[in-house]
Amino acid sequence: ITGAELSLFQVLMYLVSWLNIPSNGIQSTLAHQTASAVTPELERQLRGTIRKLLAALFVVWVVAVIFTLLFQDTLMRGLKVYHPASLWVTMLIGLPVLWLPALCGILQGKENFLWLGWQNILNSVARCAAIFVFVRLIGVQVNGVMAAVLAGSCTSLVICFWQAQPSLRGPADPVPFGALLRRLIPLTL
């Protein structure tokens, strides 16, 4: 990858970091709530919290995608992105990056460190394999590297959903969004 492509990759990874900001405090909050869910009532509250958080993070992602759609040309000029595919692959990375802390928080709270570790390892393996295929074999460069990041993030997301599935299924109690925000905002900031 050339110097210009490497600079673009760094800019796009900064954009991924910015997309991740809304989910900063979620992993520790959900780890604590998951570990504390020892009664059926607390488990229903946990499911309600998880569902509300995943829905809210999905809305955040959709807003970011709409913003990107509306201001695509300005963003591309400002970030010096020369091909729209780079920007849109980066935006696709946003959803797994937003959801992963919630699902990892569940695994951490359940003390499922085996799969918490494996999802991280397999994320890296998927990224490296995809980089080899996209960059070395196909020659796609920065779009290929970002596609590899997407492949790794999706690998982690699938593993976490699979392992968190028992905590996601079943009845859920409604969760007051204000109380949830009061727990999350200090950690996010």
N, C-alpha and C positions, 0 to 999 in steps of 0.2 A: 504494500500500500504506500502510495506516495505521500509526501509531506502535507499536501493540500487535502488529500483524502483522510489522513490521520487527524488533521485539524477539524475537518467536518465531522468525523466520528466522535471526537471529544465534545463538540458542540451538541451533537444529537444525544450523547449520553448525559450531558448537562440538562437537556430538555427532559429526558427520562427521569432524572433526579427531581426536577421541578414538578413533574406529573405525580411523583411519589409523595410529595409533601402532605397532602390530605390524609394519608394513611400512616404517618409517622408514629403516632401514639397507640395505634390499634393493637399491635402484637402483644405488648405488655398488658394492656387493659383486658384483652380477651384471654390471655394466659391466666391472669388472676381470676377472672370470672369463671373460666372453665374449671380451674382447680377447685374453686369454691362451690361448684354445682354438685352438691352431694345429696340433694333431695329432688323428687320429681318436679316440685314447684320451681326450684332454682334451675333445673335443666330446661324447663319450658321458658323461663326468662332468658336463659343463655341462647336458646334457639331464636327467640324473638330478637335479641340483640344482634346475633349473627346475621339474620335475614335483613334486619333494618340497615345494618352497616354495609352489607354487600349491595343492597339496593341503592343506598345513598352514594356509595363509591361508584356504582354504575352510572348514576346521574351525573356525578362529577366528571366522569370520563366522557359521557355524551356531550356535556357542555364544552369540554375541551376540544372534542372533535368538531363540534359546530363552530366554535371560535376559530379553529384551524381552517375549516372550510371557508368561512367568511373572510378571513385575513390571510389566506394562503400566500398570495403574492407578496404581501408585506413581510410575512414571516420568512419566506424564502430569501428575499433580498436582505433582510436584517440578519439572518443566521448564515447567509451565504451558502444556501442549499441550492445546488445546480439542477437537481432532478426531483420532481414532486414525490417519486416513490420513496426516497429517503425520508421525507417528512411523514408520509403516511404509514410506512412501516414503523417508524418511531411512535406514532400515535397508537398503532395497534398494540405495541408493547405496553402502553399505558394501563390497559385493563388488567392484565396479569400482575403488573407491578403494584397496582392499587389493591387487588384482592389477596395477593400472597401474604401480607402481614396478618390479615384476619385469619386465614387458614393456618398459617404457621403458629399463630397464637393459640389456636385450638390444640394443635399437636403438642405445643409446649405445655399447655395447661393439663393435658392428658398424660404428660410425661412420656410421650411417644418420640423419644429422642432418636430411636433407630431410623424412623422414616423422616424425621425432621432433618437429620444429617444426610440421609440418602437423597432426599429431594434436592439438597444443595449440591451434592456430588454429581448427581445425574444432570442437573442444570448445567454445570460446567462441562460435563462430557458431551452433552447435546450441543452446547455452544461451540466447543472445539471441533466436533465432527462436522457441524454445519459450516463453520468457517473454512474447514478444509475443502468441503464440497463446493461451496459458493465462491470462495475466493481463489483457491488453488486450481480446482478442476474447471469451474465454469468461468472464473475471472470477473465476477460481478463487483468486486471491490467493496466500497462503503455500504452499498445496498445489501450486499451479501453478508457483511459483518452485522448489520442491523437485523437482517433476517435471522441470523444465527442467535442473536440476543433474544429475538422473539421465540425461536424454537426452544431455547433453554428455559425461558420464562414460562412458556406453555407446558413444558415437561414438568416443571416444579408445580405448576397449578393443577395439572391432572393428578399428580401424586398426592398433593395435599387434599384435593377434593375427595379422592378415593379413601384416604385415611381419616378424614374428618366426617365422612358420610354419616356415621351413627349420631354425631352431634347435630347434624343438619336435618335429619328426618324426625317426623313426629310433630305433635301439637306444640304451638308456641304461644306464649303470652305476649300481649302488646307491651312495648317498652316506650316510656316517655322519652321522646327525642331530646328534650331539654336536659334531662338528667344525664343522658348518654353524652351529650356535647360537653357538659360541665366536667365529666371525667376525662374526655379526650382532648379538649382544647389546650389545657396546660402542657400536656405531653407533646402535642403536635407543635406548639410554639417553641 
